[in-house]
Amino acid sequence: MATAARRARAWLAVAALALGAAAAQAAEVGDAIRLPDITLLDGSTVPASHWAGKPVVVEFWATWCPFCALQNPRLQALYDKTRGTKLQVLTISIDRDPREAQTYVKQRGYTFPATMDSDALRRAFGTRRGLPELYVLDGKGRVVQKEVGEMIDDDVAALARYAKP
């Protein structure tokens, strides 16, 4: 009995290490990402099917991140400029309290889609390497661009090129 219990504990330890190693891998250019159903900060739900066939700019941010505070207005400008095109924007707050993220977005007048980080999104993108962290997914869900850290005005504006067919 003790041997069976020891084997079970050893198996669980190996499984936990394997899962931890998999979770530690951040998504990179060339990886395929399947966005899950998303519940936005305003309570509305965007089904996974909404993202299919469309390029998506995904940004991870936090209310306490000074570099995010500089980049988010640029992302709002991109969102405003590309509205009505295939290019989608999704921002993901890594804050613990959704109320803080909601207040932050509302106070700054951001209208881009914003959600909270979740287990499903962590499984899809892996571990954060910095903030802000931005991914561009093509219409097939492949990562075609990844940026860790603040992007300057021209670099964020240049993401509009993904709106073209």
C-alpha positions as CSV (number, residue, x, y, z in Angstrom):
1,M,0.0,0.0,0.0
2,A,2.8,2.4,0.9
3,T,4.5,1.6,-2.5
4,A,1.3,2.4,-4.4
5,A,0.8,5.7,-2.5
6,R,4.5,6.6,-3.2
7,R,4.1,5.8,-6.9
8,A,0.9,7.9,-7.1
9,R,2.7,10.8,-5.4
10,A,5.6,10.4,-7.8
11,W,3.3,10.3,-10.8
12,L,1.5,13.5,-9.5
13,A,4.8,15.3,-9.0
14,V,5.9,14.4,-12.6
15,A,2.5,15.5,-14.0
16,A,2.7,18.8,-12.0
17,L,6.2,19.4,-13.4
18,A,5.1,18.7,-16.9
19,L,2.1,21.0,-16.6
20,G,4.2,23.7,-15.0
21,A,6.8,23.5,-17.8
22,A,4.0,23.7,-20.4
23,A,2.4,26.7,-18.7
24,A,5.8,28.4,-18.5
25,Q,6.2,28.5,-22.3
26,A,5.1,31.8,-23.6
27,A,3.5,31.9,-27.1
28,E,5.9,32.9,-29.8
29,V,5.8,33.9,-33.5
30,G,4.5,31.0,-35.5
31,D,2.5,29.4,-32.7
32,A,-1.2,28.9,-33.2
33,I,-3.6,30.5,-30.6
34,R,-7.3,29.7,-30.3
35,L,-9.1,32.5,-28.5
36,P,-11.8,31.3,-26.2
37,D,-15.2,32.8,-25.5
38,I,-14.4,36.2,-23.8
39,T,-16.4,38.0,-21.2
40,L,-15.6,41.7,-21.5
41,L,-15.4,44.1,-18.6
42,D,-18.8,45.5,-19.6
43,G,-20.3,42.0,-19.0
44,S,-20.9,41.2,-22.7
45,T,-19.6,37.9,-24.1
46,V,-17.7,37.6,-27.4
47,P,-17.9,34.0,-28.7
48,A,-14.7,32.3,-29.9
49,S,-16.2,32.2,-33.4
50,H,-16.1,36.0,-33.5
51,W,-12.3,36.0,-33.9
52,A,-12.2,33.3,-36.6
53,G,-10.8,34.5,-39.9
54,K,-9.8,37.9,-38.6
55,P,-6.5,39.4,-37.6
56,V,-6.4,40.3,-33.9
57,V,-4.2,42.6,-31.9
58,V,-4.1,41.2,-28.3
59,E,-2.5,43.3,-25.5
60,F,-1.9,42.2,-21.9
61,W,-1.7,45.2,-19.5
62,A,-2.2,46.2,-15.9
63,T,-3.6,49.4,-14.2
64,W,-0.3,49.7,-12.2
65,C,2.0,49.5,-15.3
66,P,3.4,52.9,-16.3
67,F,4.3,51.6,-19.8
68,C,0.8,50.3,-20.3
69,A,-0.5,53.8,-19.4
70,L,1.6,55.1,-22.2
71,Q,0.8,52.5,-24.8
72,N,-3.0,52.1,-24.2
73,P,-3.9,55.5,-25.7
74,R,-2.0,54.5,-28.8
75,L,-3.9,51.2,-28.9
76,Q,-7.2,53.2,-28.5
77,A,-6.1,55.3,-31.5
78,L,-5.4,52.1,-33.5
79,Y,-8.8,50.7,-32.5
80,D,-10.6,54.0,-33.6
81,K,-8.7,54.1,-36.9
82,T,-9.4,50.4,-37.9
83,R,-13.0,50.2,-36.8
84,G,-15.1,48.7,-39.5
85,T,-12.2,46.7,-40.9
86,K,-11.4,43.0,-40.2
87,L,-8.7,43.9,-37.7
88,Q,-9.9,43.2,-34.1
89,V,-8.4,44.5,-30.9
90,L,-8.6,42.7,-27.5
91,T,-7.0,43.9,-24.4
92,I,-6.5,41.7,-21.3
93,S,-6.0,43.1,-17.8
94,I,-3.9,41.0,-15.5
95,D,-5.1,42.9,-12.5
96,R,-6.6,40.8,-9.7
97,D,-9.7,43.0,-9.2
98,P,-11.9,43.5,-12.2
99,R,-13.3,46.7,-10.6
100,E,-9.9,48.3,-10.8
101,A,-9.7,47.5,-14.5
102,Q,-13.2,48.7,-15.1
103,T,-12.5,52.0,-13.4
104,Y,-9.2,52.4,-15.2
105,V,-10.9,51.9,-18.6
106,K,-13.8,54.1,-17.9
107,Q,-11.8,57.0,-16.4
108,R,-9.6,57.1,-19.5
109,G,-12.5,56.8,-22.0
110,Y,-11.2,53.6,-23.6
111,T,-13.6,51.9,-25.9
112,F,-11.5,49.0,-27.1
113,P,-12.7,45.6,-26.0
114,A,-11.2,44.7,-22.6
115,T,-11.3,41.6,-20.5
116,M,-9.7,40.0,-17.5
117,D,-6.9,37.4,-17.7
118,S,-8.3,33.9,-17.2
119,D,-7.1,30.3,-17.0
120,A,-8.2,29.9,-20.7
121,L,-6.2,32.9,-21.8
122,R,-3.2,31.8,-19.8
123,R,-3.4,28.3,-21.4
124,A,-3.6,30.0,-24.9
125,F,-0.8,32.5,-24.5
126,G,1.4,31.0,-21.7
127,T,3.4,33.0,-19.2
128,R,3.8,36.7,-19.5
129,R,7.3,37.9,-20.1
130,G,6.7,41.6,-19.4
131,L,4.1,44.4,-19.7
132,P,2.7,45.5,-21.9
133,E,2.8,42.3,-24.0
134,L,1.3,42.5,-27.4
135,Y,0.5,39.7,-29.9
136,V,-0.8,40.0,-33.5
137,L,-2.7,36.9,-34.6
138,D,-3.5,36.4,-38.3
139,G,-6.8,35.2,-39.6
140,K,-5.8,31.6,-38.8
141,G,-4.8,32.3,-35.2
142,R,-1.1,32.2,-35.8
143,V,1.1,34.6,-33.9
144,V,2.7,36.9,-36.7
145,Q,4.1,39.5,-34.3
146,K,5.0,39.7,-30.7
147,E,6.2,42.7,-28.7
148,V,7.2,42.8,-25.1
149,G,7.4,46.2,-23.6
150,E,6.1,49.6,-24.6
151,M,5.7,50.3,-28.3
152,I,6.2,53.9,-29.6
153,D,3.4,55.8,-31.5
154,D,4.6,54.8,-35.0
155,D,5.0,51.2,-34.1
156,V,1.4,50.9,-32.7
157,A,0.0,52.9,-35.7
158,A,1.8,50.5,-38.1
159,L,-0.3,47.6,-36.7
160,A,-3.1,49.0,-38.9
161,R,-1.4,47.2,-41.8
162,Y,-3.0,44.0,-40.6
163,A,-6.4,45.5,-41.3
164,K,-5.7,45.2,-45.1
165,P,-7.0,42.2,-46.8
